Amino acid sequence: MALDGEVLGCLAVALWQSLPEIEKGRKKRRLDALGLTAFAFMMASFLLFVDSAGKEDGVDNPIALAFGAAFVAFAIAFVLTEIYWTKGPMIPLSLFSKGQVGPYFAVQMLLLIAQFTLVSNIAIYFARTENASNSIAALHILPAPVGNAIGALVAGKIINRYVLPL
């Protein structure tokens, strides 16, 4: 399975980054190894859950249920690790509860889900409904990244003009 190499790679990076760094006689932790490990296993179990749930048995498959339970367990382990154990968390979860980043994060996730759904289905839609060739149907995807780039440039200008000078 190709996912095993990715998990092992994440663990190797976590262990390498968590080694103490000597800086003028004091130790400095660079990365939360336990949190990164829980996050890597959480993402791997989620991907395996989605993959096995998409097969013919669906979610009734006991392997899919096991991967789903592993995802929930590793997600809980990640959150508890980030809240209670680590001194320098990868993702400070307190930002989400104070209303600073939480609403922004939720809106971004919803936009990304909507855009991924649109981009992954738009070419197939035009190929089926208008009998377009694959290349013409794929050209219908082009406005999305162009719109994203222009929107990011405009938002950057607005932020620089109205938000940052305050």
Backbone hydrogen bonds, N-H to C=O, Kabsch-Sander energy under -0.5 kcal/mol:
donor,donor_aa,acceptor,acceptor_aa,energy
4,D,1,M,-0.7
5,G,1,M,-0.5
6,E,2,A,-1.0
7,V,3,L,-2.3
8,L,4,D,-2.6
9,G,5,G,-2.2
10,C,6,E,-2.4
11,L,7,V,-2.4
12,A,8,L,-2.3
13,V,9,G,-2.3
14,A,10,C,-2.4
15,L,11,L,-2.6
16,W,12,A,-2.3
17,Q,13,V,-2.8
18,S,14,A,-1.8
19,L,15,L,-0.6
19,L,16,W,-0.7
21,E,28,K,-1.6
22,I,20,P,-0.5
23,E,21,E,-0.6
23,E,26,R,-2.5
26,R,23,E,-1.1
28,K,21,E,-1.2
30,R,17,Q,-0.6
33,A,31,L,-1.1
36,L,32,D,-2.3
37,T,33,A,-2.4
38,A,34,L,-2.5
39,F,35,G,-2.5
40,A,36,L,-2.6
41,F,37,T,-2.5
42,M,38,A,-2.2
43,M,39,F,-2.6
44,A,40,A,-2.5
45,S,41,F,-2.6
46,F,42,M,-2.0
47,L,43,M,-2.5
48,L,44,A,-2.4
49,F,45,S,-2.1
50,V,46,F,-2.7
51,D,47,L,-2.4
52,S,48,L,-2.7
53,A,49,F,-2.5
54,G,50,V,-1.1
55,K,52,S,-0.9
58,G,55,K,-0.6
60,D,57,D,-1.0
61,N,58,G,-1.2
65,L,61,N,-2.2
66,A,62,P,-2.0
67,F,63,I,-2.4
68,G,64,A,-2.4
69,A,65,L,-2.5
70,A,66,A,-2.3
71,F,67,F,-2.3
72,V,68,G,-2.2
73,A,69,A,-2.5
74,F,70,A,-2.8
75,A,71,F,-2.3
76,I,72,V,-2.3
77,A,73,A,-2.4
78,F,74,F,-2.5
79,V,75,A,-2.4
80,L,76,I,-2.7
81,T,77,A,-2.3
82,E,78,F,-2.6
83,I,79,V,-2.0
84,Y,80,L,-2.7
85,W,80,L,-0.7
85,W,81,T,-1.1
86,T,81,T,-2.0
93,L,91,I,-1.0
95,L,92,P,-1.7
96,F,93,L,-0.9
97,S,93,L,-0.9
98,K,94,S,-1.2
99,G,96,F,-0.5
100,Q,95,L,-1.0
101,V,95,L,-1.5
102,G,95,L,-0.9
105,F,101,V,-3.2
106,A,102,G,-2.5
107,V,103,P,-2.4
108,Q,104,Y,-2.5
109,M,105,F,-2.5
110,L,106,A,-2.2
111,L,107,V,-2.5
112,L,108,Q,-2.6
113,I,109,M,-2.5
114,A,110,L,-2.4
115,Q,111,L,-2.7
116,F,112,L,-2.7
117,T,113,I,-2.3
118,L,114,A,-2.3
119,V,115,Q,-3.1
120,S,116,F,-2.4
121,N,117,T,-0.9
121,N,118,L,-0.7
122,I,118,L,-2.1
123,A,119,V,-0.6
125,Y,121,N,-2.3
126,F,122,I,-2.3
127,A,123,A,-2.1
128,R,124,I,-2.0
129,T,125,Y,-2.9
130,E,126,F,-1.7
132,A,126,F,-1.3
137,A,133,S,-2.7
138,A,134,N,-2.2
139,L,135,S,-1.3
140,H,136,I,-0.6
140,H,137,A,-0.9
141,I,138,A,-1.7
142,L,139,L,-0.8
144,A,141,I,-1.5
146,V,142,L,-1.6
147,G,143,P,-2.7
148,N,144,A,-2.2
149,A,145,P,-2.4
150,I,146,V,-2.5
151,G,147,G,-2.6
152,A,148,N,-2.4
153,L,149,A,-2.1
154,V,150,I,-2.5
155,A,151,G,-2.6
156,G,152,A,-2.3
157,K,153,L,-2.1
158,I,154,V,-2.4
159,I,155,A,-2.7
160,N,156,G,-2.5
161,R,157,K,-2.2
162,Y,158,I,-2.9
163,V,158,I,-0.6
163,V,159,I,-1.4
164,L,159,I,-2.6
166,L,163,V,-0.9
